[in-house]
Amino acid sequence: MKYKIFIMSNKGGVGKTTVAVNLAYSLSEEGYKVGLLDIDIHGPNAPEMLGLKNKRVEAENEKIVPVKFNDNLYIMSIAFLTENQDQPVIWRGPLKTKLINQFIEDVKWPKLDFLVVDLPPGTGDETITIMQILKEDSGSIIVSTPQKVSVMDARKAITVSKKFDIPIIGLIENMSGDVFGIETVEKLAENTKVTFLGKLSMDKTITDFSNKGKPFMVNKKIKAYTEFKNIIEKIKKNLKCYATSD
């Protein structure tokens, strides 16, 4: 794996999975081999947003084969392992840590250009484990909505990333606009000397596509496409500064 990208937020409901799914999809459409690793064990929503809710993984030579979305995008999630996806996963830390290790070591990933990791909210076992395992050639993207409480939690995510020596690729302001506010995440980036990657405006189209199990980036005519395309270019540019592998 050449680059590992952690999609973080210390708060739920800010659109972290939307960012992870559409980033992974967009990179795959550019011809990169991309893995999307959903380690939100208690709320694995990435398969739902890609229309893969009812898919199940297969085994090959004692390895788990990730689910393919297209020729270049491979997804792994606990949602593919549960018999009933409406059943909650009630696990303590050791079991979650074991599963995350399996997702890295026991999954038959192809040779990837990018591994996009959709982290759960907060800074619990999943976040700590994955950052320790995949630290080399990695970077974090922190997603926040403009409200004060969300920005406060984004600041905590910045602290966690720095504590584990994970370079911060940048901050994204999601749901930007009249409803939740604007430019507060950009101000946080300025105050913390972190790159501001850009904003995604509040747009019902994004929700509509997610509900249909499609990345909103399939629609090149909407405003969100242009906004996110610019964000992706900044992400790739910053990653080149952090990576050391060939």
Number of C-alpha atoms within 10 A of each C-alpha: 19 15 25 24 27 27 23 30 32 26 23 15 12 20 18 26 25 19 22 25 28 24 24 26 27 22 19 21 17 9 12 17 20 29 28 26 25 26 25 21 20 15 15 21 21 28 23 17 21 20 16 19 16 12 14 17 18 13 12 10 7 10 14 18 20 24 20 16 15 10 12 20 25 23 25 26 24 23 29 21 13 13 10 10 15 8 10 11 15 9 10 9 10 9 11 20 17 12 16 23 14 13 20 15 12 15 18 16 20 15 11 17 18 21 24 25 26 27 25 25 21 18 17 12 16 21 23 14 16 18 19 12 11 19 18 18 19 25 26 26 26 25 29 33 30 25 16 14 11 21 23 16 18 25 18 17 25 24 13 17 22 13 10 12 15 22 23 22 26 22 27 26 26 24 23 23 17 9 10 14 16 19 15 19 29 21 14 18 20 12 9 12 10 17 19 21 24 22 26 22 18 18 15 10 14 21 17 13 17 20 14 13 17 21 24 24 21 14 15 11 9 14 13 20 19 15 15 23 17 14 20 18 11 17 21 13 11 18 20 11 11 17 16 12 9 6
